[in-house]
Amino acid sequence: MGTVSVTAGGKQCQKWSSNTPHVVTINYTDDTFPDGSRVAAQNYCRNPDPTFTYGVWCYTMDPYHEYDHCDVPLCSK
């Protein structure tokens, strides 16, 4: 969770509910987001894929760079 919407490389994140400039994988359905939906996830860094264990990421608004990792610190327990 959180509101980071820029990748570690400084690219603006694409909205998860948008397919422009990149098509969001069909497997990323509303129930794969902790926010409850793709719309609620806005353009925040998330990890909707349980097999991806390297942190949060997002699709970028750069048409030549599909996705990038985000630099988001982990919360303390």
C-alpha positions in Angstrom: 0.0 0.0 0.0 1.0 3.6 -0.2 0.9 6.4 -2.7 4.2 6.3 -4.5 3.5 6.7 -8.2 6.9 7.2 -9.6 9.4 4.4 -10.4 12.9 4.1 -9.0 14.1 5.3 -12.4 11.9 8.4 -12.2 9.1 7.4 -14.6 5.5 8.3 -13.9 3.3 5.2 -13.3 0.4 4.4 -15.6 -3.1 3.9 -14.0 -3.8 0.2 -13.5 -7.3 0.8 -14.9 -5.8 2.1 -18.2 -4.4 0.2 -21.1 -2.5 3.2 -22.5 0.4 3.3 -23.3 0.7 -0.4 -22.1 -1.9 -3.1 -21.9 -2.3 -4.3 -18.3 -2.1 -8.1 -18.1 -5.5 -9.7 -18.0 -4.5 -11.7 -14.9 -4.4 -8.5 -12.9 -8.0 -8.4 -11.8 -9.6 -6.3 -9.1 -9.2 -9.0 -6.5 -5.4 -9.1 -7.0 -5.0 -5.6 -5.6 -4.9 -4.8 -1.9 -7.0 -1.7 -2.7 -9.9 -3.8 -3.9 -9.9 -2.8 -7.5 -7.7 -1.6 -10.4 -9.4 1.8 -10.2 -8.8 2.2 -6.5 -5.1 1.3 -7.1 -4.9 4.4 -9.3 -1.3 4.7 -10.6 0.4 3.6 -7.3 3.2 1.2 -7.2 1.7 -2.3 -6.4 2.5 -6.0 -6.9 -0.7 -7.7 -8.2 1.3 -10.9 -9.0 1.9 -13.3 -6.1 4.7 -15.1 -8.1 6.7 -11.8 -8.3 8.7 -11.6 -5.1 10.9 -8.6 -5.8 8.8 -5.8 -4.4 6.4 -3.3 -6.0 6.4 -2.0 -9.5 4.1 -0.3 -12.1 3.6 0.1 -15.8 5.1 3.3 -16.9 3.8 6.2 -19.0 6.8 5.9 -21.2 5.7 4.1 -24.3 9.2 2.6 -24.8 9.6 1.3 -21.2 6.8 -1.0 -20.2 7.4 -1.3 -16.5 9.8 -0.5 -13.7 10.4 -1.3 -10.1 9.5 1.3 -7.4 11.7 2.3 -4.5 9.2 2.0 -1.6 10.5 1.4 1.9 8.9 -1.5 3.8 6.7 -0.6 6.8 7.9 -1.6 10.2 5.7 -4.3 11.9 
